[in-house]
């Protein structure tokens, strides 16, 4: 691929297309028109539209994991539970700025997860990467006494992000994130309340 068609830039363009419109609604003509590639160049670089999607998912997985690791990096001035709350709050509040585009992993999981084995495996890897990136902050919140340490930290991370995907899908459908924010806040309150109740009973 020559300099005009920088592969990383093409993949990022594809990611934006798939995330905003879905896989089925984006045709090869639109991909080529948006990226400036000919069909021959596209097939030479990616082989198929499906392979192109898989590359966009892998790219998103890498960049998203790096972003989460940075956002949830331990900070002596901010409690882990606060970092987690802000992490999910900020993502929901950002949605109107991107026309409620949602999340690439969630979108492709919802659209193709049950129909395409390769995409299903790729989105599950992406989800697992997110959980692995969120888990250290959950674990720190447990050590801080803000979440009950009897819960498995990976399961709590999975609960948080699975719930987030649910409210994100609803926000995308409604074009409004307020109800989603209320749901995430309630989940955090339940997690913290359970810790307080268990502590008072001990």
Residue, then its C-alpha position, 0 to 999 in steps of 0.5 A: x500500500x503506497x503512502x497515499x493509502x496509509x493502512x492505519x488511516x484507512x483502518x481508522x476510516x473504516x472503523x468510523x464507518x462501521x461504528x456509525x453505520x454498522x457493517x451491513x449498511x456500509x458497502x465496498x463502494x462507500x469504503x473505497x470512496x471514503x478512503x480514496x482506494x480503488x477496489x483493486x487496492x482494497x482487495x490487495x490490502x485486505x482481501x475482503x470486507x470481512x477481513x477489513x472489519x476484523x482489522x478495524x476491530x483489532x485496531x480498536x481493541x489496541x487503542x481502546x485498551x491503551x486509552x482505558x489503561x491511561x484513564x484508569x491509571x492509579x492516581x494518589x489524588x483520586x480514589x479508584x471508585x471515583x475514577x471508575x464512576x468518571x470513566x463511565x460518566x465521561x463515555x456516556x456524556x461524550x455520546x452526543x458529540x459523536x451522534x450517539x455512535x456507541x462503541x465499536x465492540x458493542x455495535x459489532x457484537x450486537x449486529x454480527x455476534x450471533x451470525x459470524x463466528x470470526x466477528x464473534x470471537x474478535x468482539x469477545x476478545x475485545x470485551x475481555x481486553x476491556x474487562x482486563x483493563x478495568x479490573x485493576x481499578x475495581x481491585x483497588x476500589x476493593x482494597x480501598x474499602x469501597x467495593x466488597x472484597x468478597x466479590x471477584x474483581x473480574x466479575x465486578x468489572x464484567x458487571x460494570x461493562x456489561x451494564x454499560x453496554x446495555x445503557x449505551x445501546x439504549x442511549x444510542x436508540x433513544x438519542x439520550x444518555x440520561x437514563x443510562x447515567x441513572x442506571x450506572x449511578x444506581x449500580x455504583x450505589x448498590x455496590x457501595x451500599x452492599x459494602x456498607x451493609x456487610x461492614x455494619x453486620x460484621 
